[in-house]
Amino acid sequence: QVAVPPPAPYLKCIACGSLKEHLWVAKVDEPGKYTNATTGTDKYDGRKNTGGEANNRCQIKGAGWYLPSIGELEAIYKVSSFRSMFWKGSAYWSSTHYDGEVYGKKTDDYSYLYVFSGAPSNNWTRPGMTGNKKIQQHSVRCFWKPDTSQVK
């Protein structure tokens, strides 16, 4: 069985970082900035997380395109050849919703961001930090992975 690659410009990460799977990463950010109202909490497979303007922006690219999870963003950042593809210091939305407490109160207002700067670790933003409320606008970079409907 062979996966059909996506039709847009991308770079492929083979056995990508700690995920040990193939990821296709769009070469450029989606134009503009987006809010994020994702509802999924999976930290390692963004395809399982749904909802929100940022995620919808990736899905309109076609079958298999999605907003990456926080773990997928971290994995791609740890691959040095991919690090230069992202704007240094920019925060990128993940599809991972934060389901917990902020300042001692249960909240649904936050999603995880990944900041592409410095050392390739500890770049997840903690919910409650400036910038990761779902109503705020940040950059989006779409990923692609084959699913069962895209395998010949």
PyMOL commands that set and color helices and strands:
alter all, ss='L'
color gray80, all
select helices_A, chain A and resi 17-19+46-48+53-59+70-77+80-83+148-150
alter helices_A, ss='H'
color red, helices_A
select strands_A, chain A and resi 10-13+23-26+65-66+91-97+100-102+105-107+111-115+143-144
alter strands_A, ss='S'
color yellow, strands_A
deselect
rebuild
show_as cartoon
